[in-house]
Structure formats: structure tokens, C-alpha cells
Amino acid sequence: MSPAAANQLVNRLVEAGVLREITGYARNRRFRFDPYLRVFEEPEERGA
């Protein structure tokens, strides 16, 4: 996959709300997949 194609895919995932960009930078960005990270939270952090 080319870098341009990967960037397009990531942008589509961000637009769909699947990923969230967390750096605020235009380059060397990092993304979160919040549903996956919630699996590792303590129950009181999730409001249960």
C-alpha cells in the first residue's frame, strides 16, 4: 500500500469516527481507537 493510499484510509476512518487523531500535528500523527482502549480501563473509569 502506498503512503497516499494509507493516508486516505486513515482519513476515512477518522471521518467515520473509528479513529481519533491525538497529536494535532500535520505530520507524524498518532491515532487512538477508543473502543479498544476502553477494554483496559478499570470498571469505575467506565462508569459501571
mmCIF file of the C-alpha atoms, coordinates in Angstrom:
data_MODEL
# 
_entry.id   MODEL 
# 
loop_
_atom_site.group_PDB 
_atom_site.id 
_atom_site.type_symbol 
_atom_site.label_atom_id 
_atom_site.label_alt_id 
_atom_site.label_comp_id 
_atom_site.label_asym_id 
_atom_site.label_entity_id 
_atom_site.label_seq_id 
_atom_site.pdbx_PDB_ins_code 
_atom_site.Cartn_x 
_atom_site.Cartn_y 
_atom_site.Cartn_z 
_atom_site.occupancy 
_atom_site.B_iso_or_equiv 
_atom_site.pdbx_formal_charge 
_atom_site.auth_seq_id 
_atom_site.auth_comp_id 
_atom_site.auth_asym_id 
_atom_site.auth_atom_id 
_atom_site.pdbx_PDB_model_num 
ATOM 1  C CA . MET A 1 1  ? 0.000   0.000  0.000  1.00 0.00 ? 1  MET A CA 1 
ATOM 2  C CA . SER A 1 2  ? 1.347   3.403  -0.915 1.00 0.00 ? 2  SER A CA 1 
ATOM 3  C CA . PRO A 1 3  ? 1.660   6.150  1.710  1.00 0.00 ? 3  PRO A CA 1 
ATOM 4  C CA . ALA A 1 4  ? -1.036  8.148  -0.098 1.00 0.00 ? 4  ALA A CA 1 
ATOM 5  C CA . ALA A 1 5  ? -3.447  5.190  -0.024 1.00 0.00 ? 5  ALA A CA 1 
ATOM 6  C CA . ALA A 1 6  ? -2.727  4.570  3.672  1.00 0.00 ? 6  ALA A CA 1 
ATOM 7  C CA . ASN A 1 7  ? -3.344  8.242  4.440  1.00 0.00 ? 7  ASN A CA 1 
ATOM 8  C CA . GLN A 1 8  ? -6.665  8.153  2.579  1.00 0.00 ? 8  GLN A CA 1 
ATOM 9  C CA . LEU A 1 9  ? -7.729  5.073  4.530  1.00 0.00 ? 9  LEU A CA 1 
ATOM 10 C CA . VAL A 1 10 ? -6.805  6.640  7.859  1.00 0.00 ? 10 VAL A CA 1 
ATOM 11 C CA . ASN A 1 11 ? -8.679  9.826  6.921  1.00 0.00 ? 11 ASN A CA 1 
ATOM 12 C CA . ARG A 1 12 ? -11.779 7.775  6.114  1.00 0.00 ? 12 ARG A CA 1 
ATOM 13 C CA . LEU A 1 13 ? -11.529 6.015  9.481  1.00 0.00 ? 13 LEU A CA 1 
ATOM 14 C CA . VAL A 1 14 ? -11.238 9.379  11.245 1.00 0.00 ? 14 VAL A CA 1 
ATOM 15 C CA . GLU A 1 15 ? -14.264 10.745 9.364  1.00 0.00 ? 15 GLU A CA 1 
ATOM 16 C CA . ALA A 1 16 ? -16.252 7.629  10.307 1.00 0.00 ? 16 ALA A CA 1 
ATOM 17 C CA . GLY A 1 17 ? -15.356 8.126  13.970 1.00 0.00 ? 17 GLY A CA 1 
ATOM 18 C CA . VAL A 1 18 ? -13.372 4.892  14.213 1.00 0.00 ? 18 VAL A CA 1 
ATOM 19 C CA . LEU A 1 19 ? -10.033 6.609  14.878 1.00 0.00 ? 19 LEU A CA 1 
ATOM 20 C CA . ARG A 1 20 ? -9.229  9.865  16.663 1.00 0.00 ? 20 ARG A CA 1 
ATOM 21 C CA . GLU A 1 21 ? -6.083  11.878 15.948 1.00 0.00 ? 21 GLU A CA 1 
ATOM 22 C CA . ILE A 1 22 ? -4.409  12.873 19.225 1.00 0.00 ? 22 ILE A CA 1 
ATOM 23 C CA . THR A 1 23 ? -1.342  14.983 18.342 1.00 0.00 ? 23 THR A CA 1 
ATOM 24 C CA . GLY A 1 24 ? -2.746  17.972 16.465 1.00 0.00 ? 24 GLY A CA 1 
ATOM 25 C CA . TYR A 1 25 ? 0.187   17.761 14.049 1.00 0.00 ? 25 TYR A CA 1 
ATOM 26 C CA . ALA A 1 26 ? 0.021   17.564 10.257 1.00 0.00 ? 26 ALA A CA 1 
ATOM 27 C CA . ARG A 1 27 ? 2.924   15.082 10.137 1.00 0.00 ? 27 ARG A CA 1 
ATOM 28 C CA . ASN A 1 28 ? 3.911   12.188 12.395 1.00 0.00 ? 28 ASN A CA 1 
ATOM 29 C CA . ARG A 1 29 ? 0.361   11.935 13.671 1.00 0.00 ? 29 ARG A CA 1 
ATOM 30 C CA . ARG A 1 30 ? -0.857  9.407  16.228 1.00 0.00 ? 30 ARG A CA 1 
ATOM 31 C CA . PHE A 1 31 ? -4.316  7.977  16.447 1.00 0.00 ? 31 PHE A CA 1 
ATOM 32 C CA . ARG A 1 32 ? -6.461  6.306  19.108 1.00 0.00 ? 32 ARG A CA 1 
ATOM 33 C CA . PHE A 1 33 ? -9.000  3.554  18.717 1.00 0.00 ? 33 PHE A CA 1 
ATOM 34 C CA . ASP A 1 34 ? -11.037 4.382  21.817 1.00 0.00 ? 34 ASP A CA 1 
ATOM 35 C CA . PRO A 1 35 ? -13.279 1.267  21.883 1.00 0.00 ? 35 PRO A CA 1 
ATOM 36 C CA . TYR A 1 36 ? -10.183 -0.941 22.091 1.00 0.00 ? 36 TYR A CA 1 
ATOM 37 C CA . LEU A 1 37 ? -8.555  1.160  24.795 1.00 0.00 ? 37 LEU A CA 1 
ATOM 38 C CA . ARG A 1 38 ? -11.758 1.087  26.901 1.00 0.00 ? 38 ARG A CA 1 
ATOM 39 C CA . VAL A 1 39 ? -11.285 -2.664 27.292 1.00 0.00 ? 39 VAL A CA 1 
ATOM 40 C CA . PHE A 1 40 ? -8.298  -1.947 29.545 1.00 0.00 ? 40 PHE A CA 1 
ATOM 41 C CA . GLU A 1 41 ? -9.990  0.639  31.764 1.00 0.00 ? 41 GLU A CA 1 
ATOM 42 C CA . GLU A 1 42 ? -10.967 -0.160 35.325 1.00 0.00 ? 42 GLU A CA 1 
ATOM 43 C CA . PRO A 1 43 ? -14.738 -0.657 35.785 1.00 0.00 ? 43 PRO A CA 1 
ATOM 44 C CA . GLU A 1 44 ? -15.089 2.569  37.854 1.00 0.00 ? 44 GLU A CA 1 
ATOM 45 C CA . GLU A 1 45 ? -13.483 4.541  34.993 1.00 0.00 ? 45 GLU A CA 1 
ATOM 46 C CA . ARG A 1 46 ? -16.174 3.264  32.623 1.00 0.00 ? 46 ARG A CA 1 
ATOM 47 C CA . GLY A 1 47 ? -18.990 4.305  34.931 1.00 0.00 ? 47 GLY A CA 1 
ATOM 48 C CA . ALA A 1 48 ? -20.041 0.721  35.763 1.00 0.00 ? 48 ALA A CA 1 
# 
